[in-house]
Amino acid sequence: MSHERATRPPKLIICSMIKHLFFDVAHTLLEKQGLYEGMYTLFHPMKPDISVVFIRQTHVLLMESQCFPDRPDETWYARFNQQFFETLGISATDTLHKQFASLCRSFPWKPFADTTIFERMTLPCGILSNWDMTLPMTLARHFSYPFAPVIVSSLVGMRKPDAKYFQYALAQARIDNPNEAIMIGDSLRFDIEPAQKIGMRTILLDRYAIHPSYTGEKIATLEEMDLMD
């Protein structure tokens, strides 16, 4: 038996009492592939000791602390990016702001490789996402799986981490008991904590070990879920 196989974590069992799965989208199902490597290339000349791991962790934790509007404008992004540069220890200039904004726009959203699990999914799966009104089209472009319900903040006038948003999703899925549904996402603040507050089971998708001290149910890849019929 190989070392990799011997140390592979046990799969989380999705038991028969579960009637519905809900997924976050950004950084859970879709990513901007290569973005953090692109950030490294931009920042490294200014801070030679920087690493992709540090950039990603800093960016993710900063996003965790913010409440992104559904359609952030340039002013909002400029403030957020300024805080990001300061946290990294990089002196921001107008040129850097422009280069960084251009870099982020150059990477389109693409599915994570492990989203192929939906090709064999037997449980109903919905979406619960803070996104603009283009999300249904974005999902249709990348996935053949019929997500339902697709709950989008800009279309329903509620946003994560409002617990009412999660209750609304359960009602749309006709789930009476919150413990019959699972919320799967990458954010403690926006996905896990509010879902737990209303009694849903939760699974933190911690792809890059951003939350090593979290003791609840956690996976590093969607493939670690055992999707029982």
N, C-alpha and C positions, 0 to 999 in steps of 0.2 A: 504494500500500500504506500502511495507517495505521501510525502510530508504535506503537500497541499490538500490532498483528500483527507488526511488524518486530522487536520486542523480546521476543516470546513465547519462552520457553525451549524447546529441542528436547525432544521426548517421550522418555522412557526406554523402551527396547524390552524387552518381556517375551518373551524368545526361546523357541523351541520346546522347548529342553531342560528348561524349567521345568514341573513337574508339579502344583505346588500353591502357592497363595498363602495366607499367614496374616495376619490383621489384628488389631491391637489394637482396642479399642472406645472407651473414654473419650477424648475429644479427637481421636480418629482417625475413627471413624464417627459417634459421637454427641457432641453438645455441649449445653450449657445456653445456648441462644440468648439473648443480651442480658444475660447475667450480668455481664460486665465493665463494660458501660455502666451497669448498676444499681449496681455497686460505686463507679463514678465519681460517680454522683449522691449516694451516701451519704458518700463521703470528701471531695468537693470543698469543702463548707463548712468542713471542718477543715483542709484543706491545698489552698488555691486553685491552687497551681502543679502539682498532680498531673495526670496524663493517663491515658487508657484504655490507651495503649501501655505505660506504666510499670507500671500495675497488673497488666496481663496478664503481662508479662514477669516481674515479681517473683513473682507467684503461681505461674506455671508452673515457674520455676527452683526455688522453694521446694518444690513438690510433687516435683520431680525429686530433691531431696535427702532426701526422707522415704520411709519404707516404710509405706504406708497399710494398716491391717488391712482385711479384707474387709467388716467391718461396724463402722466407727469409732463409738465412743460419744461422748456429749456431752463427757466429760472429755478424750478425745483431741482432738476438734475444738477445744475451748477452748484447749488448749496450742498446737495448730497455728495457730489464728487469732491468738493472742497474738503468736506469732513473726512472722506475716504483718504485723500492725499495726506492730510494732517495726521491721521491715525497711522498711516504707513511710514511717516517721518519724511515725506517728500515735499519740497517747496513747490507750490503750484504757481504756474504762470498762465497767462492767457493762451499761450501756444500749447501748453500741456493740456489745458481744458479742451481746446479744439481737437487736439490729437486724440485724446481719450474719448471724447464724444463720437468722433468719426470711427474709432476702433470698435466701440460698442455697437454702433449701427451696422457695422460690416459683417457681423456674425448673425445669421438667421437662426430662429428656433428650429431644433431638430429633435426627434425622439431619441431617448436613451436606448441603447442596444437591448436592455432587458425588458423593454415594453413589448417584446414579442410574446410575453406571457398572455397577452390578450387574444392571441391566435388559438389558445386552448382554454380560455376562460369559460367557466360554466355558470358562475354566479353573476347576477346583475351588477353592473358597475356604473356609478354616477360620477359626476365632476362637481367639485365645490371650489371655486377659484375666484380670487380677486384679479380681474382682467377686464379689458375693454370689450365692446360688443362684437369684436372680430373673433372672439374665441371659438364659437361654434364652427366657423369656416376654417379656422386654424386646425381644429381637431379633425375635421372631415378631410383636410388635405393630408394629414399625417397618419390617420388611423382608419381602418375599415370597421373596427369594433363599434357597435351602436351604443355609445354611452347614453345613459338615461337615469335620472334626469341630469341635464347639464345646467348647473346653477352658476350664473355669472354675476358678479357684484354690480357691474354697470347696468345690467338689465333688470335687476330686482330691487335696487336701491338699498341694499344691505351689504356689509363687508365683513370678512374675517378681521379681527377675532370676536366679533359680536356673536354671542351664543344664540341669539335669535336667528341668525343666518343658518346655523347648523340645524336648528329646530325646523326651519322652513324647508331645508333639504330633505329631512326625514319625512315631513308631511307630503312633499311632492313625490317621494318614493313609496308612500303609503306604509311607512314603518311606524307602528304604534309604540314599540318598546325600543328605546335607544340602544340597549345592549344587543340588539339583533343586527346592528350595523357597525362597520369598522371605518374609521377615518385614517387614511394613509397619506402622510405628507412629510416634508423635510423640515418644517418649522415648528419648534416648540410653542412659540407664542401664537402663531396664526393657525396652526392645524391641530396640534396635540392638546394643549391646555384647554381651549374652549370646547373641544369635542368631549374631553373627559368631564368637563363641568356639567354637561347635560346627560352624562351616563353612557356615552358611546365607548366602545372599545377602540383603542388607538394603536397604531404602529408607526413609530418614527422611522423614516427612511434617511439614514445617516450615512450617505455614500462616502463621505470623506472624513469620517470620525471628527466632526465638528463638535459633537456633544458626547465626549467620552464618559462623563459622569452620570449620564441619564440612565436610570435603572429600570425603566419601563420596557415594554416590548419594543424591540429595535432590530432593524435589518440594515445591511449595507447594500443590498440589491433586491429588486423585486423577485428574483429567482429564489430567494430564501423563504418565500411563502409556499406552504404546501396547500395547494388549492384542491381540497377534497370535494368530491361530487356530493 
